[in-house]
Amino acid sequence: MKVVHEYTGDVVNVGDEVVSFRGEPATFVRISKRPDAPSEGRVLVRWVGGEEVHYYPSVFGLKIVSK
């Protein structure tokens, strides 16, 4: 499994900066839950202050895809 930007298809790697739909920057940490229909899965991100939180990938314009 890998994470890609929903619109560009670019691969997102651990440590890459991602931006929420509100324009807030965070760091991609990992896939935290695999997608199971109908769920899109979850990603773990680290906010600037160090807090790590699980989100739907779409919050950051991301998508979890199989290779």
KAZIZI-V14209 format. One record per pair of residues at least 12 apart in sequence whose ideal C-beta (glycine too) atoms are under 10 Angstrom apart, sorted by the first residue. I is the first residue (numbers start at 1). J is the second residue. Records with the same first field share a line. If there is no record, write none. Layout:
I = J, J
This chain:
1 = 31, 34, 35, 41, 64, 65, 66, 67
2 = 31, 63, 64, 65, 66, 67
3 = 16, 18, 28, 30, 31, 41, 43, 57, 60, 62, 63, 64, 65
4 = 57, 61, 62, 63, 64, 65
5 = 18, 57, 60, 61, 62, 63
6 = 57, 58, 60, 61, 62, 63, 65
7 = 61, 63
8 = 61
9 = 63, 65
11 = 65
12 = 28, 31, 43, 57, 60, 61, 62, 63, 64
13 = 28
14 = 27, 28, 29, 30, 31
15 = 27, 28, 29, 46
16 = 28, 29
17 = 45, 60
18 = 43, 45, 55, 57, 59, 60, 61, 62
19 = 59, 60, 61
20 = 45, 47, 55, 59, 60, 61
21 = 58, 59, 60, 61
22 = 59
24 = 45, 47, 48, 59, 60
25 = 45, 47, 48, 60
26 = 43, 44, 45, 46, 47, 48, 51, 52, 53, 55, 59, 60
27 = 44, 45, 46, 47, 48, 50, 52
28 = 43, 44, 45, 46, 57, 60, 62
29 = 43, 44, 45, 46, 52, 53, 54
30 = 42, 43, 44, 45, 52
31 = 43, 44, 57, 62, 64
32 = 44, 45, 52, 53, 54, 55
33 = 54, 56, 57, 64
34 = 64, 66
35 = 56, 57, 63, 64, 65, 66
39 = 56, 64
40 = 56, 57, 58, 62, 63, 64
41 = 54, 56, 57, 62, 63, 64
42 = 54, 55, 56, 57, 59, 64
43 = 55, 56, 57, 58, 59, 60, 62, 63, 64
45 = 57, 59, 60, 62
